[in-house]
C-alpha cells in the first residue's frame, strides 16, 4: 500500500466516522472515537463490499458512501456489544 492511498483511506475514514456519528446519534464515541471507528469501518467496507458484490460506482463520493455504511454497521455492532456487557 502506497502512502497516498493510505492517507486517502484515513481522510475518507475520518469523514465517514464523522458522518456515522451524525447518523447514529447517541451511539457514538465522541468526535475522535467516531473518526477511529470510521477508519476501521472504511477498511472493513473495502474488504467486505467487493466480496458481497455491492457497488455504488467509483469515485470519492462512492468511497465515502461505502465507508460510512461500514462505519454505521460497526457503530451498531459496538453498541450492541456495549449493551450486553
C-alpha positions in Angstrom: 0.0 0.0 0.0 1.4 3.4 -1.0 1.5 6.4 1.2 -1.1 8.3 -0.9 -3.6 5.5 -0.8 -3.1 5.1 3.0 -3.5 8.9 3.5 -6.7 9.0 1.4 -8.1 6.0 3.3 -7.5 7.8 6.6 -9.1 11.0 5.3 -12.2 9.2 3.9 -12.4 7.1 7.1 -12.4 10.3 9.2 -15.2 11.8 7.1 -17.2 8.6 7.3 -16.7 8.4 11.0 -18.0 11.9 11.4 -21.0 11.2 9.2 -21.7 7.9 11.0 -21.7 9.8 14.3 -24.3 12.2 12.9 -26.4 9.2 11.6 -26.2 7.1 14.8 -27.0 9.8 17.3 -26.4 8.6 20.9 -24.3 5.6 19.9 -21.1 7.2 19.1 -17.8 7.7 21.0 -17.3 11.4 20.5 -15.5 13.0 17.6 -12.2 11.3 17.9 -13.7 7.9 18.6 -16.1 8.2 15.7 -13.2 9.1 13.4 -11.3 5.9 14.5 -14.5 3.9 14.0 -14.9 5.4 10.6 -11.3 4.5 9.6 -11.9 0.9 10.7 -15.3 0.9 9.1 -13.8 2.1 5.8 -11.2 -0.6 6.0 -13.9 -3.3 6.7 -16.2 -1.9 3.9 -13.2 -2.0 1.5 -12.7 -5.7 2.3 -16.4 -6.8 2.7 -18.4 -5.0 0.0 -16.4 -6.2 -3.1 -16.8 -9.8 -1.8 -20.5 -9.3 -1.4 -20.8 -7.8 -4.9 -22.1 -4.4 -3.5 -21.0 -1.5 -5.6 -22.1 2.1 -5.7 -19.9 3.1 -8.5 -16.5 4.7 -8.4 -15.1 8.0 -7.2 -14.7 9.8 -4.0 -18.4 10.0 -3.1 -19.0 6.3 -3.6 -16.0 5.6 -1.4 -17.3 7.9 1.3 -20.7 6.1 1.0 -19.1 2.7 1.4 -17.0 3.8 4.3 -20.0 5.5 6.0 -22.1 2.3 5.7 -19.2 0.3 7.1 -18.8 2.7 10.0 -22.6 2.8 10.8 -22.6 -1.0 10.8 -19.6 -1.1 13.1 -21.1 1.5 15.4 -24.3 -0.5 15.6 -22.4 -3.7 16.4 -20.3 -2.0 19.1 -23.4 -0.5 20.6 -25.0 -4.0 20.8 -21.9 -5.4 22.5 -21.8 -2.5 25.0 -25.4 -3.1 25.9 -24.9 -6.8 26.6 -22.0 -6.1 28.9 
